[in-house]
Amino acid sequence: MSKPHNMSPYNLVTSLLNLSRFEGSTREFWRLFVRQYAALCHAEQAMLVGCSGGKWGVVQSWVLPEKTWSFDDDLMRIAEAAQKQSIVRVSDLLAVRIDVGPQEDPPVLLMELKAGTHVPEVQTLYFAAGLPSTFQVMRQYGKARSDVVFFAEVLKLLGTIQEDKKFKQAAMRLCNEAAALFKVDQVSLGWSGPYGKQVKVCAISNLETFDQRTNAIWELEAAMEECLDKEGEIIWDHHQKNDELVRAHKAYGAVRSVGHLISVPLRIGSDCVGVLTCEDSKTPFQESDAWKLRLMLEQCVRHLSFLEHRDKWVGEKVRRQFKRTFRTLLGVDKMAYKVAALAGVAVLAFLMFGQWAYKVDGSFALKAEQMVHLSSPIDGLIEEAPVRPGDIVHKGETLLALNTRELLLEQAKAYAKLARYKHEIEKARASYSLADMRIAQSAMDSAQAEVDQIKLRLENTLVKAPYDGVVVEGDLQVKIGAPLRTGETFMKVASLNKLYAEILVNERDIQDITLGQEATITFVGRPELNYRIRLAQIIPQAEVHDGQNVFTVKAELLDPSDDWWRPGMSGVAKIDAGDRSILWLLTHETLDYLRLHFWL
C-alpha cells in the first residue's frame, strides 16, 4: 500500500471507503484510519483520544519520529469542545468528532496541520468521520451472516444425527461433521455417562476403529477428564506459558505433536456426560470457537445420551436409574426444593396422623331457671316504679306502687257507714227493738266486709319482689300516671341463683355431641374470660334460626357465676367433641359440602 501522504485526494477518499470493509483486527483498523484521515487533512501528526468514566486517554496516535506530541489539558478542552460541536479548529489544530455509533462519549481525532494547509470541505470531513460507524456495522453484518451460516450447518448436522439409530454411529458422524465444519485436524468424543468421572473415548474423526490401549488414547482420556473436572471449556496453545492447570492437555499435545487444543464438555442440565476435543496444528482456537462448539453440542447431546442409554443392557439401565434417583435425593442440587419437599412430607404426615381437639361451635344465651311474670292485682294508676330493667332486687322490695287516693276515699266512706251502723245497733238495743237491732247488725257486717275489701285492695297497691333476683323486663318509670288493669303483666323478674346456658348447635354438628360433654363459654362483652359448662339436655326438636336448622342444648354451669352476669347475655360456646386428625379438621366441612351438593 502506498504511503497516505503520497496519495492523491481521490485515492485517499477511496482508501478510506475501503476501510469500511476492512477485515483485519479493530486495532489495525484504527491505526490505518488515523493515518489516512490525517493524510486527507494534510496533517503532520494525529492523535485519537477518547473519554471513559470521565477520564480522557489516547486510543491511537500517528506522530512523526522526529517529533513528540503529548495529550495535555489544552488538547483535552479542545476535544471536549469537539464532542459538542463536531468540528473545532484552533490555529493549526483541527479536532473532529468520530462517529462510532450510539454512545455517550464518542472519540475525537486531533490533528496538527501544516502551516497554510487547505482543509477539505466540511462535508468530506463529516463523511470520513462516519466511516468507523460503517466499519462496525459491516463487521456486525459479517458476523451475523457467518453465524447464520453456522446455525444452518448445525441444524443440518442435528438432522443427520437424528437419523442414526446407534450411539456409535451418531458419535462418529458428530466427530466427522465437526472436523469438517471447523476445519481442524481431528475431533474426538469421550463419554462418561451421567454422574461419571471416568471418560472413555468412543469416537475419533476419520477413524473407524482405534486401539484403546495406546498411549495417545490414554493421554486423550486424561485431557478429557481434566476438562470434566474443570466443568468448563479448556483452550490450550503450545505457546501458552501458564499451563500448569492444563497439564493433561499439554501432555496430549506433546504426544500428538499438535500445537492447539480445545476441549468442550457435553452437558445435560448441570451434569457433564462427555467431552469433545478438537486439535489443530496450524490455527489457534478462540473463545468464539468454544461458543460455537458449545452451541452445536447443546443441540446434539440429548439425542446422543438417549442412544447411549438405549444401547445399554437392562441391568445397566436399572443401575443408572437407581444411581440417578439416589443422587437426586441426596445431592446438593436444588437443595431449597428438597427441603421444601421434605417439609411438605412432614407437614402432610403431621396433618394425617396428628391429633387435635375438635370443638363444636355454637352461640349461647344465659337463661334463668326461675322467672316470674308480675301482673297487676287490681285496676289503678301507676304512682311509683322505683326499679328498672337490670336492677338487682331483694325479696320484699317494692317494685310497683299504685295510686291510693280513690281507695282511701272509699275507705273513709266505709268507716263512716260502719260507725253509723254501730250507732244504730246501740240505739236499737236501748229501745229493746230486736228487729231494728238485727237489721243494723246486718248492715254493720256488710260495712265491715266493705272495709276489709278496701283494706285488701290498699295492700295490693304495693307489688313486691317474691325473691332475690334481677328485673329483666318492664320499665314503668316512663309510664307514671298510666292506668294498669287487673291481670296485666308489667314486669319480669329472674332469679340469679340458678342460671344455665342455652346453646344453639347446627344440625350438621349435633351428631358429634352427647350429654355429659364439657364445653367452654365466652361472653361477647368479656371475651378474655372462659367458663366451664356441662351439657345437661338436648331438645330433640330442631328449629329455624337465622335461616339454619339448629338444636337447642341446655348446659349447667360448672364454674360459679359472677356478679355481672345477667339473663339474656350471649356469647360463643365451644363443645369438646374429642380428638380428630388435623387433616379431617381442615377438610371435613369442604368434603361434606361436596358430598351434599355434588353427590360425591
BAKESE-847998 format. One line per field, with one value per residue (C-alpha): residue number from 1; x, y, z; residue in one letter. Coordinates in steps of 0.1 Angstrom, whole numbers, plus 5000, padded with zeros to 4 digits. Layout:
resi <- NUM|...;
X <- X|...;
Y <- Y|...;
Z <- Z|...;
resn <- A|...;
***
This chain:
resi <- 1|2|3|4|5|6|7|8|9|10|11|12|13|14|15|16|17|18|19|20|21|22|23|24|25|26|27|28|29|30|31|32|33|34|35|36|37|38|39|40|41|42|43|44|45|46|47|48|49|50|51|52|53|54|55|56|57|58|59|60|61|62|63|64|65|66|67|68|69|70|71|72|73|74|75|76|77|78|79|80|81|82|83|84|85|86|87|88|89|90|91|92|93|94|95|96|97|98|99|100|101|102|103|104|105|106|107|108|109|110|111|112|113|114|115|116|117|118|119|120|121|122|123|124|125|126|127|128|129|130|131|132|133|134|135|136|137|138|139|140|141|142|143|144|145|146|147|148|149|150|151|152|153|154|155|156|157|158|159|160|161|162|163|164|165|166|167|168|169|170|171|172|173|174|175|176|177|178|179|180|181|182|183|184|185|186|187|188|189|190|191|192|193|194|195|196|197|198|199|200|201|202|203|204|205|206|207|208|209|210|211|212|213|214|215|216|217|218|219|220|221|222|223|224|225|226|227|228|229|230|231|232|233|234|235|236|237|238|239|240|241|242|243|244|245|246|247|248|249|250|251|252|253|254|255|256|257|258|259|260|261|262|263|264|265|266|267|268|269|270|271|272|273|274|275|276|277|278|279|280|281|282|283|284|285|286|287|288|289|290|291|292|293|294|295|296|297|298|299|300|301|302|303|304|305|306|307|308|309|310|311|312|313|314|315|316|317|318|319|320|321|322|323|324|325|326|327|328|329|330|331|332|333|334|335|336|337|338|339|340|341|342|343|344|345|346|347|348|349|350|351|352|353|354|355|356|357|358|359|360|361|362|363|364|365|366|367|368|369|370|371|372|373|374|375|376|377|378|379|380|381|382|383|384|385|386|387|388|389|390|391|392|393|394|395|396|397|398|399|400|401|402|403|404|405|406|407|408|409|410|411|412|413|414|415|416|417|418|419|420|421|422|423|424|425|426|427|428|429|430|431|432|433|434|435|436|437|438|439|440|441|442|443|444|445|446|447|448|449|450|451|452|453|454|455|456|457|458|459|460|461|462|463|464|465|466|467|468|469|470|471|472|473|474|475|476|477|478|479|480|481|482|483|484|485|486|487|488|489|490|491|492|493|494|495|496|497|498|499|500|501|502|503|504|505|506|507|508|509|510|511|512|513|514|515|516|517|518|519|520|521|522|523|524|525|526|527|528|529|530|531|532|533|534|535|536|537|538|539|540|541|542|543|544|545|546|547|548|549|550|551|552|553|554|555|556|557|558|559|560|561|562|563|564|565|566|567|568|569|570|571|572|573|574|575|576|577|578|579|580|581|582|583|584|585|586|587|588|589|590|591|592|593|594|595|596|597|598|599|600;
X <- 5000|5013|5021|4990|5007|5019|4983|4960|4929|4907|4928|4927|4889|4888|4912|4891|4860|4877|4884|4847|4851|4884|4885|4915|4916|4899|4933|4947|4916|4921|4958|4950|4921|4941|4969|4946|4924|4955|4967|4934|4937|4975|4983|5018|5006|4973|4960|4927|4915|4885|4868|4858|4844|4852|4889|4905|4932|4950|4935|4957|4983|5005|5034|5065|5096|5115|5086|5068|5032|5015|4979|4977|4949|4946|4941|4915|4895|4896|4885|4856|4845|4847|4824|4797|4804|4816|4845|4867|4898|4921|4950|4968|4950|4919|4896|4870|4844|4844|4811|4813|4776|4753|4773|4776|4812|4824|4862|4878|4906|4932|4954|4982|4981|5009|5011|4988|4972|4939|4914|4889|4853|4832|4810|4841|4853|4818|4817|4852|4844|4814|4834|4842|4804|4801|4830|4813|4780|4798|4816|4784|4767|4796|4795|4757|4760|4787|4765|4735|4757|4770|4734|4723|4752|4744|4708|4718|4742|4714|4691|4716|4724|4687|4686|4712|4698|4730|4752|4785|4772|4759|4791|4812|4791|4794|4832|4834|4810|4826|4860|4847|4827|4856|4883|4905|4929|4910|4879|4875|4844|4847|4817|4815|4777|4756|4774|4806|4841|4860|4859|4862|4870|4842|4847|4876|4870|4880|4889|4865|4885|4913|4932|4921|4953|4977|4994|4978|4943|4953|4966|4935|4912|4932|4928|4891|4888|4907|4880|4854|4869|4870|4834|4843|4860|4898|4918|4954|4982|5017|5029|5010|5033|5010|4998|5002|4964|4961|4989|4970|4963|5000|5010|4985|4997|5033|5022|5003|5027|4999|5000|4964|4937|4902|4880|4843|4821|4788|4761|4726|4713|4740|4756|4786|4782|4811|4838|4846|4882|4894|4931|4948|4984|4981|4953|4949|4914|4895|4867|4843|4852|4843|4810|4801|4812|4791|4761|4765|4768|4738|4717|4731|4738|4703|4699|4734|4725|4693|4711|4738|4713|4692|4721|4729|4715|4686|4708|4729|4698|4684|4717|4718|4683|4688|4720|4703|4674|4697|4719|4690|4676|4708|4727|4732|4714|4682|4685|4658|4633|4643|4640|4606|4595|4608|4589|4558|4560|4565|4535|4514|4523|4515|4482|4473|4484|4485|4455|4438|4409|4377|4354|4318|4309|4276|4260|4246|4224|4223|4189|4174|4156|4132|4114|4082|4058|4043|4008|3986|3963|3938|3930|3948|3971|4009|4021|4056|4081|4114|4132|4141|4153|4187|4183|4190|4160|4157|4127|4100|4114|4086|4085|4054|4031|3995|3977|3956|3936|3902|3907|3913|3881|3862|3878|3867|3831|3832|3844|3816|3790|3804|3802|3767|3755|3772|3753|3720|3727|3732|3701|3680|3695|3685|3649|3648|3639|3652|3642|3659|3690|3692|3688|3715|3738|3734|3742|3772|3785|3782|3800|3828|3832|3835|3862|3881|3879|3891|3920|3930|3929|3951|3976|3976|3986|4021|4037|4069|4097|4088|4126|4160|4167|4171|4145|4147|4117|4093|4103|4074|4092|4081|4045|4040|4003|3993|3964|3970|3943|3939|3959|3981|4017|4040|4074|4096|4119|4145|4163|4201|4205|4200|4213|4220|4234|4211|4233|4222|4240|4239|4222|4255|4273|4245|4257|4291|4278|4264|4251|4277|4303|4321|4322|4335|4316|4329|4307|4307|4313|4342|4360|4391|4372|4362|4338|4332|4298|4284|4257|4226|4197|4193|4159|4151|4131|4150|4141|4150|4174|4189|4180|4196|4182|4196|4190|4187|4211|4209|4240|4246|4274|4304|4321|4305|4287|4300|4281|4279|4260|4225|4200|4200|4237|4252|4284|4301|4302|4329|4319|4347|4339|4371|4403|4403|4431|4442|4436|4400|4395|4407|4388|4356|4334|4346|4341|4307|4297|4309|4292|4259|4258|4276|4268|4305;
Y <- 5000|5035|5059|5080|5114|5104|5095|5118|5132|5109|5079|5089|5090|5057|5042|5055|5040|5006|5007|5003|4968|4961|4925|4928|4935|4965|4978|4977|4995|5024|5026|5029|5052|5077|5078|5081|5107|5127|5124|5136|5168|5171|5168|5163|5142|5129|5115|5097|5103|5090|5096|5067|5072|5109|5102|5111|5089|5083|5055|5056|5081|5088|5111|5117|5100|5133|5149|5144|5153|5146|5149|5178|5199|5223|5194|5179|5211|5212|5175|5183|5212|5189|5164|5191|5209|5181|5201|5226|5244|5264|5278|5249|5223|5205|5184|5162|5141|5105|5086|5052|5046|5055|5061|5089|5099|5095|5097|5128|5129|5157|5167|5192|5208|5222|5259|5273|5239|5239|5217|5196|5207|5201|5175|5155|5156|5146|5118|5104|5108|5084|5056|5039|5036|5020|4997|4984|4979|4959|4938|4930|4922|4899|4882|4878|4863|4839|4830|4823|4800|4783|4778|4763|4738|4729|4723|4702|4682|4677|4664|4638|4627|4623|4597|4575|4546|4536|4556|4546|4557|4590|4598|4590|4613|4641|4639|4638|4667|4688|4683|4694|4723|4738|4727|4711|4681|4658|4657|4631|4624|4609|4597|4594|4589|4606|4611|4596|4609|4585|4593|4567|4577|4564|4581|4598|4616|4597|4566|4536|4517|4525|4508|4519|4507|4531|4559|4586|4574|4573|4609|4620|4605|4622|4656|4650|4641|4673|4692|4673|4681|4718|4717|4742|4747|4744|4761|4752|4766|4754|4790|4792|4798|4794|4758|4742|4739|4721|4696|4668|4689|4698|4661|4651|4679|4666|4630|4641|4668|4693|4730|4738|4720|4728|4706|4714|4694|4680|4690|4678|4704|4707|4673|4667|4635|4637|4658|4668|4676|4693|4695|4715|4720|4754|4777|4786|4783|4813|4819|4822|4786|4775|4792|4776|4742|4746|4756|4727|4702|4715|4706|4670|4659|4648|4626|4611|4604|4588|4565|4557|4548|4527|4507|4495|4463|4463|4458|4488|4509|4499|4507|4541|4549|4539|4560|4589|4588|4583|4612|4635|4628|4632|4656|4693|4704|4722|4720|4745|4724|4693|4710|4723|4688|4672|4699|4692|4655|4662|4686|4661|4633|4657|4665|4629|4614|4643|4646|4678|4686|4690|4718|4722|4759|4773|4805|4806|4828|4829|4818|4817|4786|4807|4837|4853|4874|4900|4913|4939|4926|4955|4983|5015|5043|5038|5060|5049|5025|5025|4998|4995|4965|4954|4964|4939|4935|4916|4897|4920|4951|4973|4970|4990|5014|5022|5054|5050|5083|5068|5037|5060|5079|5047|5035|5067|5063|5026|5036|5062|5037|5012|5038|5048|5012|5007|5037|5023|4990|5008|5028|4997|4979|5008|5007|4969|4967|4933|4936|4970|4957|4927|4950|4973|4944|4930|4964|4968|4934|4944|4977|4957|4935|4965|4980|4947|4946|4981|4973|4943|4965|4991|4963|4952|4987|4977|4949|4934|4911|4875|4866|4879|4885|4909|4929|4916|4934|4962|4998|5016|5048|5061|5052|5071|5080|5055|5031|4995|4968|4938|4908|4929|4918|4948|4932|4901|4892|4864|4847|4848|4817|4792|4802|4779|4783|4776|4767|4766|4739|4735|4703|4694|4690|4676|4640|4649|4659|4638|4645|4650|4665|4695|4728|4763|4796|4831|4862|4888|4915|4897|4875|4872|4851|4814|4794|4757|4741|4705|4695|4685|4683|4682|4693|4667|4692|4713|4749|4775|4802|4828|4806|4774|4744|4743|4722|4737|4723|4732|4732|4736|4758|4742|4775|4799|4828|4864|4893|4910|4880|4888|4866|4871|4877|4859|4846|4817|4781|4755|4719|4694|4666|4646|4644|4641|4641|4676|4668|4659|4691|4711|4693|4678|4709|4711|4674|4674|4703|4685|4652|4671|4692|4670|4635|4625;
Z <- 5000|4992|5019|5027|5022|4987|4976|4957|4974|4953|4962|4999|4999|4981|5006|5035|5019|5016|5053|5060|5046|5063|5076|5099|5136|5151|5164|5129|5115|5139|5130|5093|5098|5119|5093|5063|5079|5088|5052|5039|5061|5053|5090|5102|5131|5146|5178|5185|5221|5240|5273|5295|5330|5329|5321|5288|5272|5239|5219|5188|5176|5145|5152|5131|5145|5149|5168|5201|5209|5243|5253|5277|5293|5264|5240|5264|5264|5225|5225|5248|5226|5195|5212|5213|5180|5158|5143|5160|5146|5168|5148|5132|5153|5139|5162|5146|5164|5151|5147|5162|5167|5196|5227|5253|5247|5211|5204|5189|5163|5170|5141|5138|5104|5083|5082|5054|5048|5030|5049|5029|5028|5059|5041|5033|5070|5082|5056|5066|5103|5099|5084|5118|5124|5089|5097|5129|5111|5084|5110|5127|5094|5085|5119|5117|5083|5095|5125|5102|5080|5111|5126|5093|5094|5130|5121|5092|5115|5140|5113|5101|5137|5144|5117|5134|5155|5173|5196|5180|5145|5158|5177|5146|5125|5150|5150|5112|5107|5134|5119|5085|5099|5120|5096|5122|5120|5144|5166|5194|5215|5250|5271|5308|5311|5338|5372|5359|5363|5341|5304|5276|5241|5219|5185|5166|5133|5102|5122|5122|5148|5172|5199|5234|5249|5231|5250|5228|5238|5275|5273|5254|5280|5307|5289|5287|5324|5331|5312|5330|5364|5355|5342|5315|5282|5280|5253|5251|5229|5227|5231|5264|5294|5324|5315|5350|5353|5319|5323|5307|5276|5274|5277|5250|5227|5231|5223|5192|5182|5178|5189|5195|5215|5227|5249|5255|5280|5269|5294|5302|5326|5353|5346|5323|5303|5279|5263|5227|5220|5188|5177|5150|5142|5125|5137|5174|5189|5200|5225|5196|5186|5222|5219|5186|5198|5229|5209|5185|5213|5232|5202|5199|5234|5244|5213|5219|5256|5245|5221|5245|5272|5249|5237|5273|5286|5311|5342|5334|5328|5362|5379|5363|5372|5408|5410|5394|5419|5448|5437|5431|5465|5484|5463|5470|5438|5442|5480|5486|5466|5485|5519|5508|5497|5529|5549|5528|5536|5572|5572|5554|5579|5607|5592|5586|5619|5642|5666|5677|5699|5678|5691|5680|5679|5688|5701|5736|5757|5795|5809|5844|5856|5878|5864|5875|5854|5877|5869|5884|5912|5908|5884|5892|5881|5884|5912|5917|5899|5918|5897|5861|5840|5851|5887|5914|5937|5970|5984|5997|5979|5964|5926|5919|5938|5925|5933|5965|5965|5954|5977|6007|6000|5997|6029|6047|6034|6045|6080|6083|6073|6098|6126|6117|6118|6151|6165|6151|6169|6202|6196|6189|6219|6241|6229|6231|6194|6184|6148|6143|6161|6137|6107|6119|6128|6092|6077|6100|6089|6053|6060|6078|6048|6026|6049|6047|6010|6006|6031|6009|5978|5995|6004|5967|5955|5965|5944|5960|5948|5955|5958|5952|5915|5887|5867|5831|5816|5824|5825|5843|5851|5817|5824|5857|5859|5832|5841|5848|5846|5867|5853|5830|5831|5838|5848|5847|5875|5871|5899|5899|5920|5892|5857|5828|5792|5763|5732|5696|5677|5639|5628|5609|5643|5665|5660|5675|5709|5737|5772|5798|5775|5788|5770|5774|5770|5764|5767|5740|5765|5782|5755|5777|5803|5798|5819|5820|5815|5811|5786|5805|5780|5742|5729|5702|5681|5656|5650|5623|5635|5611|5581|5595|5614|5649|5680|5715|5741|5778|5799|5836|5849|5865|5875|5899|5883|5886|5899|5865|5849|5837|5819|5782|5779|5748|5735|5719|5732|5722|5729|5733|5708|5712|5692|5654|5628|5618|5581|5589|5609|5579|5552|5566|5560|5524|5518|5534|5511|5480|5490|5497|5466|5440|5454|5456;
resn <- M|S|K|P|H|N|M|S|P|Y|N|L|V|T|S|L|L|N|L|S|R|F|E|G|S|T|R|E|F|W|R|L|F|V|R|Q|Y|A|A|L|C|H|A|E|Q|A|M|L|V|G|C|S|G|G|K|W|G|V|V|Q|S|W|V|L|P|E|K|T|W|S|F|D|D|D|L|M|R|I|A|E|A|A|Q|K|Q|S|I|V|R|V|S|D|L|L|A|V|R|I|D|V|G|P|Q|E|D|P|P|V|L|L|M|E|L|K|A|G|T|H|V|P|E|V|Q|T|L|Y|F|A|A|G|L|P|S|T|F|Q|V|M|R|Q|Y|G|K|A|R|S|D|V|V|F|F|A|E|V|L|K|L|L|G|T|I|Q|E|D|K|K|F|K|Q|A|A|M|R|L|C|N|E|A|A|A|L|F|K|V|D|Q|V|S|L|G|W|S|G|P|Y|G|K|Q|V|K|V|C|A|I|S|N|L|E|T|F|D|Q|R|T|N|A|I|W|E|L|E|A|A|M|E|E|C|L|D|K|E|G|E|I|I|W|D|H|H|Q|K|N|D|E|L|V|R|A|H|K|A|Y|G|A|V|R|S|V|G|H|L|I|S|V|P|L|R|I|G|S|D|C|V|G|V|L|T|C|E|D|S|K|T|P|F|Q|E|S|D|A|W|K|L|R|L|M|L|E|Q|C|V|R|H|L|S|F|L|E|H|R|D|K|W|V|G|E|K|V|R|R|Q|F|K|R|T|F|R|T|L|L|G|V|D|K|M|A|Y|K|V|A|A|L|A|G|V|A|V|L|A|F|L|M|F|G|Q|W|A|Y|K|V|D|G|S|F|A|L|K|A|E|Q|M|V|H|L|S|S|P|I|D|G|L|I|E|E|A|P|V|R|P|G|D|I|V|H|K|G|E|T|L|L|A|L|N|T|R|E|L|L|L|E|Q|A|K|A|Y|A|K|L|A|R|Y|K|H|E|I|E|K|A|R|A|S|Y|S|L|A|D|M|R|I|A|Q|S|A|M|D|S|A|Q|A|E|V|D|Q|I|K|L|R|L|E|N|T|L|V|K|A|P|Y|D|G|V|V|V|E|G|D|L|Q|V|K|I|G|A|P|L|R|T|G|E|T|F|M|K|V|A|S|L|N|K|L|Y|A|E|I|L|V|N|E|R|D|I|Q|D|I|T|L|G|Q|E|A|T|I|T|F|V|G|R|P|E|L|N|Y|R|I|R|L|A|Q|I|I|P|Q|A|E|V|H|D|G|Q|N|V|F|T|V|K|A|E|L|L|D|P|S|D|D|W|W|R|P|G|M|S|G|V|A|K|I|D|A|G|D|R|S|I|L|W|L|L|T|H|E|T|L|D|Y|L|R|L|H|F|W|L;
***
